[in-house]
Amino acid sequence: MRVELDEPKCVAAGQCVMASPEVFDQRDDDGVAILLEEQPADELLDGVREAVAICPAAAIRLVDQ
Amino acid sequence: MRRILVVGASAAGLSAAETLRREGYEGTLTLVGDEPHPPYDRPPLSKQILASEWERDRLTLRSTGELDALELDLRLGTAATGLDLDGRAVLLADGTRVAYDGLIVATGVRPRRLPGDGHAHVLRTLDDALALRDRLGEGRRLVVVGAGFLGAEAAAVARGLGAEVTLLEPAPVPLGHAVGAEVGRVLSAAHLEHGVDLRTGVTVREVTGGGVRLADGELVAGDEVLVAVGSLPNTEWLTGSGLTVGDGLVCDEYCEAVRESPGPTKSPGPTPGGVYAAGDVARWHNPLFGASMRIEHRTNAAEQGMAAARNLLHPQARKPFAPVPYFWSDQYGMKVQAFGHLRGHDEVTVVEGDLAERRFLVAYRRGDHLTGVLAVGMPPKAIRGWRQAVAVRSTWRDAVPATGVL
């Protein structure tokens, strides 16, 4: 599975970092999300799915590659 | 459970539907929405859509393929008109009756309007935003009634498009009751700097053909009027159903709707099949703050949709819904972010940065606890630390040692 982050959509809420800190971080200057792991290990996928679901900008997608 | 019905096809309803599938529910899943559009996102309506920075296709919450994968019985453009609680069925505007084993109510809110003969815009739906955007531009005069977050964002965008903006607010300081007078004054200053004619302490009586009429009789002229004076929960279709309605659909801490009490000595008992609510329409008891809340924020819609779906699906393993509410607002390049329960606070204190520099974090106290924080222009790691302090119910004394109440 591959994570896609639509950066211009990001509203810097940081919800993804709280749901999945191994896969997401935020830029220091404006809080926009950073993707740490584009292809996370299977055990991280539940957290990523949570992040996809609660992202208030619908800016994250988990896609079959 | 073989038939679950979700009424409301916006962020909360979609989140509930997706959660049900993710948690393994394989039965019939009906999603009903009163708008004709597939689920779309609302926060950009008063931001990128109004500013013409985005086209409408950017709002789509899920692709056609993603929606197809949910295998929904999707009924768009159809409002719910009634609930037969004991018969476990919802009546739709097209005359059909949809039977269910479990129900999630996510019918949201609609804008409050003002009396008067003139035409006034509101800003809730995509169609509302497109209609207003068509009428804004260089030199157009826009009167915005209500300087809450929605009105403020629209005023900021309209100024950016070159419109002349008058912003009318009954309170002495915009958003003072919500975020405190100190922060409200920072936001006011931004309006004034950008040339908005902000008038506080004024009450609008009606919308006229050429603007709005104030309580004292004065006419405030404008080419367009936007009314942004709050919302009303969409609960009329539940009237007489046996569920408790009172500024929203009243729910317990599990987001399960509460039946009307049949009498002073009788317990109303659980809802047949399980009726839950999520999003703007749901008034539930948040045990983290020990308070009844109804939250009209985008993140709450997604989180509560998930919580309601899980509790409906797993009645033996229900969890109280105890979130730290979050919202953000974009105004004149400032991003305002807030966590927690700010309303009804007893004290506001600047704990980082400086209000005058528009780079600050303020903390809110209620009783002995830190109940919320609001930040402008602060680094995300600093904000997350404070959010965590709210989430663990820190006392004010522990969280704010330098200024703690003694």
HADDOCK unambig.tbl for C-alpha pairs under 7 A between the chains (distance, minus, plus):
assign (segid A and resid 26 and name CA) (segid B and resid 380 and name CA) 6.74 0.50 0.50
assign (segid A and resid 28 and name CA) (segid B and resid 379 and name CA) 5.32 0.50 0.50
assign (segid A and resid 28 and name CA) (segid B and resid 380 and name CA) 6.24 0.50 0.50
assign (segid A and resid 29 and name CA) (segid B and resid 379 and name CA) 6.13 0.50 0.50
assign (segid A and resid 30 and name CA) (segid B and resid 379 and name CA) 6.97 0.50 0.50
assign (segid A and resid 31 and name CA) (segid B and resid 379 and name CA) 6.62 0.50 0.50
assign (segid A and resid 31 and name CA) (segid B and resid 380 and name CA) 5.28 0.50 0.50
assign (segid A and resid 53 and name CA) (segid B and resid 15 and name CA) 6.73 0.50 0.50
assign (segid A and resid 53 and name CA) (segid B and resid 302 and name CA) 6.79 0.50 0.50
assign (segid A and resid 54 and name CA) (segid B and resid 299 and name CA) 6.48 0.50 0.50
assign (segid A and resid 54 and name CA) (segid B and resid 302 and name CA) 5.44 0.50 0.50
assign (segid A and resid 54 and name CA) (segid B and resid 303 and name CA) 6.12 0.50 0.50
assign (segid A and resid 56 and name CA) (segid B and resid 298 and name CA) 5.91 0.50 0.50
assign (segid A and resid 56 and name CA) (segid B and resid 299 and name CA) 5.21 0.50 0.50
assign (segid A and resid 58 and name CA) (segid B and resid 61 and name CA) 6.15 0.50 0.50
